[in-house]
Amino acid sequence: MKFEKFENGYGGCLIGSFRKEKIISTLNIPERYDPLLIIALGKPKDTVRLEEIDEGQDIKYYRDEQGIHRVPKRKLENIIISAHPMA
């Protein structure tokens, strides 16, 4: 969902540290649900560029000399752990 919104000009942030009780009461969330994350979506104020990096490169966000917010992202094959086939 986040990537689809990013393609449409929106930015997003996953938030894991929030006042759960406040969110549950404000949004009137039924008891059977237990919110673990919040996704904040909006139009970024800054120009943001996602950049695929190689294994071992720095993942720290930074701003370049033009003020563009650079967001390094690991390649999918570097973060997916595949299971070994059963013998």
Contacts in CASP RR format, 6 or more apart in sequence:
PFRMAT RR
TARGET T0000
AUTHOR 0000-0000-0000
METHOD contacts of the structure
MODEL  1
MKFEKFENGYGGCLIGSFRKEKIISTLNIPERYDPLLIIALGKPKDTVRL
EEIDEGQDIKYYRDEQGIHRVPKRKLENIIISAHPMA
1 39 0 8 1.000
2 11 0 8 1.000
2 12 0 8 1.000
2 14 0 8 1.000
2 39 0 8 1.000
2 41 0 8 1.000
5 11 0 8 1.000
5 12 0 8 1.000
5 41 0 8 1.000
5 42 0 8 1.000
6 12 0 8 1.000
6 50 0 8 1.000
9 43 0 8 1.000
9 44 0 8 1.000
10 41 0 8 1.000
10 42 0 8 1.000
10 43 0 8 1.000
10 44 0 8 1.000
11 41 0 8 1.000
11 42 0 8 1.000
11 43 0 8 1.000
11 44 0 8 1.000
11 48 0 8 1.000
12 39 0 8 1.000
12 40 0 8 1.000
12 41 0 8 1.000
12 42 0 8 1.000
13 39 0 8 1.000
13 40 0 8 1.000
14 37 0 8 1.000
14 38 0 8 1.000
14 39 0 8 1.000
15 37 0 8 1.000
15 38 0 8 1.000
15 39 0 8 1.000
15 40 0 8 1.000
16 36 0 8 1.000
16 37 0 8 1.000
16 38 0 8 1.000
18 35 0 8 1.000
18 38 0 8 1.000
20 35 0 8 1.000
23 29 0 8 1.000
23 35 0 8 1.000
23 38 0 8 1.000
24 35 0 8 1.000
29 35 0 8 1.000
44 69 0 8 1.000
46 67 0 8 1.000
46 68 0 8 1.000
46 69 0 8 1.000
47 67 0 8 1.000
47 68 0 8 1.000
47 69 0 8 1.000
48 68 0 8 1.000
48 69 0 8 1.000
48 71 0 8 1.000
49 68 0 8 1.000
49 69 0 8 1.000
49 70 0 8 1.000
49 71 0 8 1.000
50 71 0 8 1.000
50 73 0 8 1.000
51 70 0 8 1.000
51 71 0 8 1.000
51 72 0 8 1.000
51 73 0 8 1.000
52 72 0 8 1.000
52 73 0 8 1.000
52 74 0 8 1.000
52 75 0 8 1.000
53 59 0 8 1.000
53 72 0 8 1.000
53 73 0 8 1.000
53 74 0 8 1.000
53 75 0 8 1.000
54 75 0 8 1.000
54 78 0 8 1.000
55 74 0 8 1.000
55 75 0 8 1.000
55 78 0 8 1.000
57 72 0 8 1.000
58 72 0 8 1.000
59 72 0 8 1.000
59 73 0 8 1.000
59 74 0 8 1.000
60 72 0 8 1.000
61 69 0 8 1.000
61 70 0 8 1.000
61 71 0 8 1.000
61 72 0 8 1.000
62 69 0 8 1.000
62 70 0 8 1.000
63 69 0 8 1.000
63 70 0 8 1.000
64 70 0 8 1.000
END
